[in-house]
């Protein structure tokens, strides 16, 4: 997904970050899981997207 403009403030600069809280498969209790990657606007902080870093583990 390519983001051209923030829907909240019309900002055009974005960054990516993670909170290091992993998402784990429901049926695999001992899985390490995968990080969530957030894309957010640098002007207002609006989160534009959230994606899973390694979806193949699911």
DSSP file (Angstrom, degrees, kcal/mol; ACC not computed):
  #  RESIDUE AA STRUCTURE BP1 BP2  ACC     N-H-->O    O-->H-N    N-H-->O    O-->H-N    TCO  KAPPA ALPHA  PHI   PSI    X-CA   Y-CA   Z-CA
    1    1 A X              0   0    0      0, 0.0     2,-0.5     0, 0.0    48,-0.0   0.000 360.0 360.0 360.0 122.8    0.0    0.0    0.0
    2    2 A X        -     0   0    0      2,-0.0     2,-0.6     0, 0.0     0, 0.0  -0.867 360.0-153.8 -99.7 128.3    1.5    3.3   -1.0
    3    3 A X        +     0   0    0     -2,-0.5     3,-0.1     1,-0.2    11,-0.1  -0.890  20.4 170.5-105.0 124.4    0.3    6.3    1.0
    4    4 A X        +     0   0    0     -2,-0.6     2,-0.3     1,-0.3    -1,-0.2   0.781  68.0  10.6 -98.3 -34.2    0.4    9.7   -0.7
    5    5 A X  S    S-     0   0    0      7,-0.0    -1,-0.3    36,-0.0     2,-0.3  -0.998  75.3-109.8-152.1 139.7   -1.4   11.8    1.9
    6    6 A X     >  -     0   0    0      5,-2.7     4,-1.6    -2,-0.3    34,-0.0  -0.528  22.0-144.4 -69.1 130.9   -2.7   11.5    5.5
    7    7 A X  T  4 S+     0   0    0     -2,-0.3    -1,-0.1     1,-0.2    41,-0.0   0.696  96.2  46.2 -70.9 -17.1   -6.5   11.3    5.6
    8    8 A X  T  4 S+     0   0    0      3,-0.1    -1,-0.2    38,-0.0    -2,-0.0   0.901 134.2   4.3 -91.1 -46.9   -6.6   13.3    8.8
    9    9 A X  T  4 S-     0   0    0      2,-0.1    -2,-0.2    37,-0.0     3,-0.1   0.414  90.4-117.3-122.5   0.0   -4.2   16.3    8.3
   10   10 A X     <  +     0   0    0     -4,-1.6    -3,-0.1     1,-0.2     0, 0.0   0.645  58.0 160.0  67.6  16.7   -3.1   15.9    4.6
   11   11 A X        -     0   0    0      1,-0.1    -5,-2.7    -6,-0.1    -1,-0.2  -0.270  31.7-159.3 -64.0 156.6    0.5   15.4    5.7
   12   12 A X        +     0   0    0     -7,-0.2     2,-0.5    -3,-0.1    -1,-0.1   0.350  61.9  87.8-123.0   3.5    2.9   13.7    3.3
   13   13 A X        +     0   0    0      2,-0.0    29,-2.8    -7,-0.0    30,-0.5  -0.920  53.0 176.5-110.6 130.7    5.7   12.4    5.5
   14   14 A X  E     -A   41   0A   0     -2,-0.5     2,-0.3    27,-0.2    27,-0.2  -0.875  11.1-169.3-130.1 158.6    5.4    9.0    7.0
   15   15 A X  E     -A   40   0A   0     25,-2.2    25,-2.6    -2,-0.3     2,-0.4  -0.923  16.3-130.6-139.9 165.5    7.4    6.6    9.2
   16   16 A X  E     +A   39   0A   0     -2,-0.3     2,-0.3    23,-0.2    23,-0.2  -0.928  30.8 157.6-119.4 147.2    7.3    3.0   10.3
   17   17 A X  E     -A   38   0A   0     21,-2.0    21,-3.3    -2,-0.4     2,-0.3  -0.957  23.7-141.7-155.8 171.1    7.7    1.7   13.8
   18   18 A X        -     0   0    0     -2,-0.3    19,-0.1    19,-0.2    17,-0.0  -0.951  13.9-149.7-137.0 157.3    6.8   -1.3   16.0
   19   19 A X        -     0   0    0     17,-0.5     3,-0.1    -2,-0.3    18,-0.1   0.361  41.9-126.9-104.2   2.4    5.8   -1.8   19.6
   20   20 A X        +     0   0    0     16,-0.4     2,-0.8     1,-0.2    17,-0.1   0.656  67.1 133.5  59.4  19.2    7.5   -5.2   19.7
   21   21 A X        -     0   0    0     15,-0.1    15,-0.4    13,-0.0    -1,-0.2  -0.891  52.1-139.6 -95.0 112.0    4.3   -6.8   21.0
   22   22 A X        -     0   0    0     -2,-0.8     2,-0.5    13,-0.1    13,-0.2  -0.367   3.9-134.0 -79.1 151.5    4.0   -9.9   18.8
   23   23 A X  B     -C   34   0B   0     11,-2.9    11,-1.9    -2,-0.1     2,-0.3  -0.890  29.1-161.6 -97.3 130.0    0.9  -11.3   17.3
   24   24 A X        -     0   0    0     -2,-0.5     2,-0.1     9,-0.2     5,-0.1  -0.874  24.8-100.9-118.5 147.9    0.7  -15.1   17.8
   25   25 A X    >   -     0   0    0     -2,-0.3     3,-1.1     3,-0.2     6,-0.2  -0.412  29.4-133.0 -61.2 138.3   -1.3  -17.8   16.1
   26   26 A X  T 3  S+     0   0    0      1,-0.2    -1,-0.1    -2,-0.1     3,-0.1   0.860 104.0  46.3 -61.7 -37.7   -4.3  -18.8   18.2
   27   27 A X  T 3  S+     0   0    0      1,-0.2     2,-0.4     2,-0.0    -1,-0.2   0.346 102.1  68.5 -92.6   7.2   -3.7  -22.5   17.8
   28   28 A X    X   +     0   0    0     -3,-1.1     3,-1.6     1,-0.1    -3,-0.2  -0.776  57.3 180.0-127.8  86.9    0.1  -22.4   18.6
   29   29 A X  T 3  S+     0   0    0     -2,-0.4    -1,-0.1     1,-0.3    -2,-0.0   0.791  81.3  44.9 -58.9 -33.0    0.6  -21.5   22.2
   30   30 A X  T 3  S+     0   0    0     -6,-0.0    -1,-0.3     2,-0.0     2,-0.1   0.221  82.5 125.9-101.7  14.8    4.4  -21.6   22.1
   31   31 A X    <   -     0   0    0     -3,-1.6     3,-0.1    -6,-0.2    -3,-0.0  -0.449  60.8-137.6 -71.3 145.2    4.9  -19.7   18.9
   32   32 A X        -     0   0    0      1,-0.2    -1,-0.1    -2,-0.1   -10,-0.1   0.734  41.3-156.1 -73.0 -22.8    7.2  -16.7   19.0
   33   33 A X        -     0   0    0    -11,-0.1     2,-0.3    24,-0.1    -9,-0.2  -0.291  14.4 -82.8  78.0-165.7    4.7  -14.8   16.8
   34   34 A X  B     -C   23   0B   0    -11,-1.9   -11,-2.9    -3,-0.1    -3,-0.0  -0.994  36.0-107.2-143.4 144.6    5.5  -11.8   14.6
   35   35 A X        -     0   0    0     -2,-0.3    18,-2.9   -13,-0.2     2,-0.4  -0.299  28.0-123.7 -68.4 153.8    5.8   -8.1   15.2
   36   36 A X  E     - B   0  52A   0    -15,-0.4     2,-0.5    16,-0.2   -17,-0.5  -0.845  20.5-150.8 -94.3 136.1    3.3   -5.5   14.1
   37   37 A X  E     - B   0  51A   0     14,-3.4    14,-2.3    -2,-0.4     2,-0.4  -0.949   9.9-158.6-111.2 122.2    4.6   -2.8   11.8
   38   38 A X  E     -AB  17  50A   0    -21,-3.3   -21,-2.0    -2,-0.5     2,-0.5  -0.830   6.7-158.8-101.0 135.4    2.8    0.6   12.0
   39   39 A X  E     +AB  16  49A   0     10,-2.6     9,-3.0    -2,-0.4    10,-1.5  -0.971  27.1 171.7-108.4 125.6    2.9    3.2    9.3
   40   40 A X  E     -AB  15  47A   0    -25,-2.6   -25,-2.2    -2,-0.5     2,-0.3  -0.940  37.0-101.3-139.5 157.2    2.0    6.6   10.7
   41   41 A X  E  >  -A   14   0A   0      5,-2.3     4,-1.5    -2,-0.3   -27,-0.2  -0.576  20.5-149.5 -76.2 131.8    1.9   10.3    9.7
   42   42 A X  T  4 S+     0   0    0    -29,-2.8   -28,-0.1    -2,-0.3    -1,-0.1   0.660  93.6  54.2 -76.5 -16.0    4.9   12.3   11.1
   43   43 A X  T  4 S+     0   0    0    -30,-0.5    -1,-0.2     3,-0.1   -29,-0.1   0.921 130.7   3.6 -82.4 -47.5    2.7   15.5   11.3
   44   44 A X  T  4 S-     0   0    0      2,-0.1    -2,-0.2     0, 0.0    -1,-0.0   0.562  91.2-118.2-119.6 -12.1   -0.2   14.3   13.4
   45   45 A X     <  +     0   0    0     -4,-1.5    -3,-0.1     1,-0.3     2,-0.1   0.469  52.6 160.4  87.9   1.5    0.6   10.7   14.4
   46   46 A X        -     0   0    0     -6,-0.1    -5,-2.3     1,-0.1     2,-0.6  -0.366  42.1-126.1 -58.8 129.3   -2.4    9.1   12.6
   47   47 A X  E     -B   40   0A   0     -7,-0.2    -7,-0.3     1,-0.2     3,-0.1  -0.708  27.8-177.7 -81.4 120.5   -1.8    5.4   12.0
   48   48 A X  E     -     0   0A   0     -9,-3.0     2,-0.3    -2,-0.6    -8,-0.2   0.820  63.1  -3.2 -89.4 -36.1   -2.3    4.7    8.3
   49   49 A X  E     -B   39   0A   0    -10,-1.5   -10,-2.6     2,-0.0     2,-0.4  -0.995  49.8-154.7-155.6 156.2   -1.7    1.0    8.3
   50   50 A X  E     +B   38   0A   0     -2,-0.3     2,-0.3   -12,-0.2   -12,-0.2  -0.999  23.9 173.8-130.2 128.9   -0.8   -2.0   10.5
   51   51 A X  E     -B   37   0A   0    -14,-2.3   -14,-3.4    -2,-0.4     2,-0.5  -0.934  33.9-111.1-134.0 160.4    0.8   -5.1    9.0
   52   52 A X  E >   -B   36   0A   0     -2,-0.3     3,-0.6   -16,-0.2   -16,-0.2  -0.783  20.9-144.2 -91.2 129.0    2.3   -8.3   10.3
   53   53 A X  T 3  S+     0   0    0    -18,-2.9     2,-0.3    -2,-0.5    -1,-0.1   0.890  92.1  19.9 -62.2 -43.6    6.1   -8.5    9.8
   54   54 A X  T >   +     0   0    0    -19,-0.3     3,-1.4     1,-0.1    -1,-0.3  -0.676  64.4 167.1-130.3  78.6    6.2  -12.3    9.1
   55   55 A X  G X   +     0   0    0     -3,-0.6     3,-1.7    -2,-0.3    -1,-0.1   0.676  65.3  81.4 -67.3 -15.7    2.8  -13.5    8.0
   56   56 A X  G 3  S+     0   0    0      1,-0.3    -1,-0.3     2,-0.2    -2,-0.0   0.752  79.0  67.9 -63.0 -23.8    4.3  -16.9    6.8
   57   57 A X  G <         0   0    0     -3,-1.4    -1,-0.3     1,-0.3    -2,-0.1   0.678 360.0 360.0 -71.0 -14.7    4.3  -18.2   10.4
   58   58 A X    <         0   0    0     -3,-1.7    -1,-0.3    -4,-0.2    -2,-0.2   0.458 360.0 360.0 -87.4 360.0    0.6  -18.3   10.4
